[in-house]
Amino acid sequence: MAVIPLCHRCGTCCRKGGPALHQEDLELLDRLGLASFVCLRKGEPAHDPRVDAVRPLSQEVIKIRGKEKGWECLYYDKVVSGCTIYQDRPLECRVLSCKDSHPLFEAMKRPYLQRKDFIQQGSALWACIQSHEQEFPVNNVLPLATRSRQEKQHIPKELDQIFRAEIAYRLALGDYVQAKDEDLWPYLGRPLWLVLAPYDSRFLEYGKI
């Protein structure tokens, strides 16, 4: 029988961010509701605990979203320093141990949950996701974001146009389905300007459009 890691309730892992979901976590989407999750798209910069560094994702992942603008897990309760969904916690939370990271790293080798696992392919929603991926891939804008940070004088015109075009795309879809942008995060991921804000804080101004 596998030994369940002893949690010392320090809250460190929970404050750093919600876990990524794997295919065995699929049923949690129904239990917790899609509003609790966010899609991190392929190419999006994310912290990899295996190398303790931020690097582009090689594939998309679904994560429990953070609180407000931070990454502290949505289900972390600061008052009691505990998890409010402990009985339904995802795989990575179940194997995580402060003293031994090996079980977590092994779990990270398992297939990640992706949008195709819970959204019907061929549906209108899937068509929107595919269209968004084709028009606004993260990989295409990463070099522009890096250049923006280096230049500091102005945001590259090409990047500005991409940000504004994606904002318009998301606004149009949100109006059509009567949803706020955050409601689209499990399907389209976060807006590009927000994804890339760590490269250049000026990108946060696009949140006012």
N, C-alpha and C positions, 0 to 999 in steps of 0.2 A: 504494500500500500504506500502511495506517495505521501510524503510528509508535507503538511501544509506549513508554509513559512510563518514564523511568528512575527506579527506586526507590532512594532513599538509605538504606533500612533503618533509619530513625530510630524506627519503630514507633508514631509519633504517631497515625496513623489507626486502627491496630489496637487501640490502648489505649482509644480513644474509643468503640469499639463495632463489632460485626460488621455486615456490609453487609446491606441489604435485597435480596431476590431479585426478579428479573424473570422473565417467562415463558420466556425463553431459558435460564434457570437450572434449569428443571424437572428435568432428569435428575440434578442434584446431590442431589436428595432421595433417590434410590435409591443413589447412590454413597456418600453420607455418612451416610445413615440419618436418619429423622425426629427422633430424639432430639437431633440437633445443632441443631434449629431451634425457634423460638418465633413464635407469631402475635401481632402487635401489632394490636389491634382498632381499628376506626373510632372516633374520638373520644379515643383514648389520647394523652396528652401525649408528644411525641417531639421530639428535636432536628432541626431542618431546617437543613442547612448552607447553603442558598440565602439564608437571612435571618439565619443564626447565632443562632437563637432557638428556644425550646421552644414548640410550639403543637400543638393537637389534630390528629390525623391525619384527613384527609378521606376516607380509605379504609383498609382493613386491608392490612397487609404481612406478609410472612414474612421473618424475619431469622435469621442465624446467632446462636445464643444466646451470652450472655456467660459468663464464669467465675464460679462461685459466685454471690454477690449483686451483683457488679459487671457492667459492660458490656464489659470487655476481651474481644476476640474469642476464642472458644473455641480457635481454631486458631493463635493467636499464640504463638510460642515466645520467651520473654524471654531465654533463654540466648544464642541466636544472633540475636535480634532479626529473626526471619523468620517466614514463613508455612509451616505444616506441610502445607498442601494447595495449594501454589502452582500446580501444574499443573491443579488443579480449582477455582481461585478463581473466584468469581462475577463477573458482568459489571461491577458497580461497582468491584470491586477491580482489574480488568484495565484500566479506563480512568482510574483515579484518579491524579492527579499533584499533588504538593505545589505545583508552580509554576504550574499552570493548572487551575483548577476547572471550566472550561467543559465539557470532555468528560464529567465526572461529572454536571453539571447537565443536559446533554443526555440522558444515559443515564437520569436520573431521570424523564424524560418518557415513557419506554417503559412499557408495561403491567406492573404489578407482579404477581408471583405471589400467588395467593390460595388459600384453602382449597378453593374450588370446583374448582380446577385439578387437585387430586390426591386429593380425597375424593369418592366416588361419591354424587351427589345422589339422594335417594330411599332411601339406606341408613339403617340404624339409627343409625350414627354421625352422619350428616348431620342426622338428626332431633334428636339431642342437641345438636348445634351450633346449630341453628335455635332450639331451645327455650331454650338458654342465652342467646342473643343477645336474644331477646324478653323474657326475665325479668330479665336483668342487663346492659342496655346501658350502656356507659361514659358516654355523654352525659348520662344521667339522674343520675349521682352526682357529676359534676364540680362542680356548684354547691354540693352538700352538703359536698364536701371543702374547697372554698374557705371556706365558712361555718365549718367546724370549725376551720380554721387561724385565722380571725379571732376566734372566740369564746374559744378556748384553755382554757375552763373544763371543758368536757365535749364528748364526741363526740355530735353530734346523734342523737337516738333513731332517727330514720328511717334514717340512714346505718348505724348499728349493726345494725339489723334486716336491712338489705340485705346487709351483710358476712356476717352469720351465716347468712342464707339461702343465699347463694352458696357459702359454705364447706360447708354441709350438702349442697348439690347436687353439689359436686365430690367430697366424700367418698363419697357414695352411688354415683356413677359410677365412682370409683376402686375401690371395693370390688367392684363388679359385674364390672369388667374386670380386676381384680387388678393395678392400676397405682398408682404413686405420683403425687402431684399434678403433679410436674414432668414426668411422662410425658404429661400431658394438655395441656401448654403449646402444642404444635403445633396442637392441635384447639380448645381453649377459650381459649387465651391465658393470661396469668398471672392469679392471683386479684386481684380488685378492690382488696383492702387493700394489695397489693404494688404494683399499678399506681399507686395514689394516695398511697403513702407519702411521696413527695417533697413533698406538700402538708402533711402532718402526720405526724411521726415516730411519734406514738402509735399509728398504724395497724399498725405492725410487731408490736404485741402480739397481733394476730389470728393471727399465724403460730404462736402457741403453742397455739391451740385444737385 
